Amino acid sequence: MPFAPHSSSVAATTLAVVLALCCGAAAAQYKWKDSRGQLHASDQPPPREIPDKDVLQRPAPRSQAAPVPPAAAAASAPASAAISRPPVDPELQQRRARAEQEAKARAKADEDRLALQRAENCQRARQQLATLDSGTRLVRVNDKGERVALDDATRASEMAQARNVIASECR
């Protein structure tokens, strides 16, 4: 039995290696929810159509740094004393930048559309006010199809409405 201590140390070492490999694989998991709310886990990143807010877990960045040439190591020695940031996935940065650009473009398009609507409303209200203020006799068609002349009270209320629209839309 002289080999018993040696075989147990080999078994312990083998067990440690197997556990390290299993734990490393388990830590490198992505978890996300799809559009139906279903939870997915994989060692591969989620599909591109999955928004970042639905990615629940990403693997931790690798702690092993790339080998640095001795000259570069000496030049960057003072910088290594500073707090190092974890590496950022370039694809993730591109997706975020693209999403920000699209959001800005949508906001600008909405702003332009609202400005155009305001300008059109302002123009119509000014034309309506000019027509009402001209003093010419105005006639409307009622729900029976009959022509009815605008009286002074109706003309005054429509002029007030047109002024309110001008005040709110003509900036």
HUCOR-V704635 format. One record per residue. N is the residue number from 1. RES is the residue in one letter. SS is DSSP state (A for helix, B for strand, O for the rest). PHI is phi in whole degrees, -180 to 180 (NA if undefined). D_FIRST is the distance of its C-alpha to the first C-alpha in Angstrom with 2 decimals. Layout:
BEGIN
N/RES/SS/PHI/D_FIRST ; N/RES/SS/PHI/D_FIRST
END
This chain:
BEGIN
1/M/O/NA/0.00 ; 2/P/O/-70/3.79 ; 3/F/O/-92/5.36 ; 4/A/A/-60/5.63 ; 5/P/A/-64/8.63 ; 6/H/A/-69/10.01 ; 7/S/A/-68/10.23 ; 8/S/A/-71/11.83 ; 9/S/A/-71/14.19 ; 10/V/A/-67/15.14 ; 11/A/A/-66/15.88 ; 12/A/A/-65/17.83 ; 13/T/A/-65/19.70 ; 14/T/A/-63/20.55 ; 15/L/A/-62/21.76 ; 16/A/A/-63/23.83 ; 17/V/A/-66/25.41 ; 18/V/A/-63/26.28 ; 19/L/A/-63/27.81 ; 20/A/A/-63/29.74 ; 21/L/A/-67/31.15 ; 22/C/A/-66/32.15 ; 23/C/A/-66/33.74 ; 24/G/A/-63/35.57 ; 25/A/A/-69/37.04 ; 26/A/A/-69/38.06 ; 27/A/A/-75/39.79 ; 28/A/O/-93/41.77 ; 29/Q/O/-107/43.86 ; 30/Y/B/-103/47.62 ; 31/K/B/-131/49.36 ; 32/W/B/-154/53.08 ; 33/K/B/-109/55.79 ; 34/D/O/-86/58.05 ; 35/S/O/-65/61.81 ; 36/R/O/-91/61.33 ; 37/G/O/87/59.06 ; 38/Q/O/-81/55.92 ; 39/L/B/-85/52.65 ; 40/H/B/-125/50.64 ; 41/A/B/-135/47.27 ; 42/S/B/-159/46.13 ; 43/D/O/-88/44.35 ; 44/Q/O/-102/47.73 ; 45/P/O/-63/50.75 ; 46/P/O/-67/53.40 ; 47/P/O/-60/56.43 ; 48/R/O/-64/59.26 ; 49/E/O/-76/61.60 ; 50/I/O/-81/59.43 ; 51/P/O/-67/61.09 ; 52/D/A/-60/59.02 ; 53/K/A/-68/59.78 ; 54/D/A/-93/57.91 ; 55/V/B/-84/54.66 ; 56/L/B/-86/52.57 ; 57/Q/B/-150/49.43 ; 58/R/O/-125/48.55 ; 59/P/O/-67/45.26 ; 60/A/O/-67/44.88 ; 61/P/O/-63/45.75 ; 62/R/O/-67/42.93 ; 63/S/O/-84/41.94 ; 64/Q/O/-79/41.22 ; 65/A/O/-90/44.40 ; 66/A/O/-68/45.64 ; 67/P/O/-63/45.26 ; 68/V/O/-109/48.42 ; 69/P/O/-60/49.91 ; 70/P/A/-57/50.04 ; 71/A/A/-66/53.86 ; 72/A/A/-70/53.94 ; 73/A/A/-66/51.25 ; 74/A/A/-68/53.39 ; 75/A/A/-71/56.49 ; 76/S/O/-98/54.93 ; 77/A/A/-58/53.22 ; 78/P/A/-65/55.96 ; 79/A/A/-71/55.88 ; 80/S/A/-70/52.16 ; 81/A/O/-72/53.00 ; 82/A/O/-73/55.07 ; 83/I/O/-70/53.68 ; 84/S/O/-92/52.29 ; 85/R/O/-93/53.19 ; 86/P/O/-69/50.87 ; 87/P/O/-64/51.85 ; 88/V/O/-105/54.38 ; 89/D/O/-66/54.29 ; 90/P/A/-62/57.37 ; 91/E/A/-65/57.98 ; 92/L/A/-65/58.04 ; 93/Q/A/-62/60.50 ; 94/Q/A/-64/62.69 ; 95/R/A/-64/62.70 ; 96/R/A/-65/63.66 ; 97/A/A/-63/66.37 ; 98/R/A/-64/67.73 ; 99/A/A/-65/67.81 ; 100/E/A/-64/69.63 ; 101/Q/A/-63/72.15 ; 102/E/A/-65/72.79 ; 103/A/A/-65/73.31 ; 104/K/A/-65/75.74 ; 105/A/A/-65/77.59 ; 106/R/A/-65/77.92 ; 107/A/A/-63/79.17 ; 108/K/A/-65/81.69 ; 109/A/A/-65/82.88 ; 110/D/A/-63/83.33 ; 111/E/A/-61/85.22 ; 112/D/A/-64/87.48 ; 113/R/A/-64/88.15 ; 114/L/A/-66/89.11 ; 115/A/A/-64/91.34 ; 116/L/A/-66/93.11 ; 117/Q/A/-63/93.63 ; 118/R/A/-62/95.05 ; 119/A/A/-63/97.42 ; 120/E/A/-66/98.63 ; 121/N/A/-62/99.12 ; 122/C/A/-62/101.00 ; 123/Q/A/-61/103.28 ; 124/R/A/-63/104.06 ; 125/A/A/-65/104.77 ; 126/R/A/-67/107.13 ; 127/Q/A/-65/108.95 ; 128/Q/A/-62/109.25 ; 129/L/A/-64/110.61 ; 130/A/A/-64/113.09 ; 131/T/A/-65/114.29 ; 132/L/A/-67/114.70 ; 133/D/A/-82/116.42 ; 134/S/O/-70/118.85 ; 135/G/O/87/121.20 ; 136/T/O/-73/121.59 ; 137/R/O/-74/121.74 ; 138/L/O/-108/118.33 ; 139/V/B/-126/117.91 ; 140/R/B/-117/114.82 ; 141/V/B/-103/114.35 ; 142/N/O/-83/113.42 ; 143/D/O/-69/111.33 ; 144/K/O/-87/114.49 ; 145/G/O/91/115.15 ; 146/E/O/-92/118.14 ; 147/R/B/-84/118.84 ; 148/V/B/-129/118.95 ; 149/A/B/-76/120.06 ; 150/L/O/-75/117.85 ; 151/D/O/-88/119.51 ; 152/D/A/-64/119.30 ; 153/A/A/-67/116.61 ; 154/T/A/-65/114.28 ; 155/R/A/-61/114.96 ; 156/A/A/-66/114.14 ; 157/S/A/-68/110.87 ; 158/E/A/-69/109.75 ; 159/M/A/-66/110.69 ; 160/A/A/-64/108.57 ; 161/Q/A/-63/105.61 ; 162/A/A/-63/106.06 ; 163/R/A/-64/106.20 ; 164/N/A/-64/102.95 ; 165/V/A/-65/101.21 ; 166/I/A/-62/102.62 ; 167/A/A/-65/101.39 ; 168/S/A/-88/97.84 ; 169/E/A/-100/97.44 ; 170/C/O/-94/99.58 ; 171/R/O/-110/97.55
END
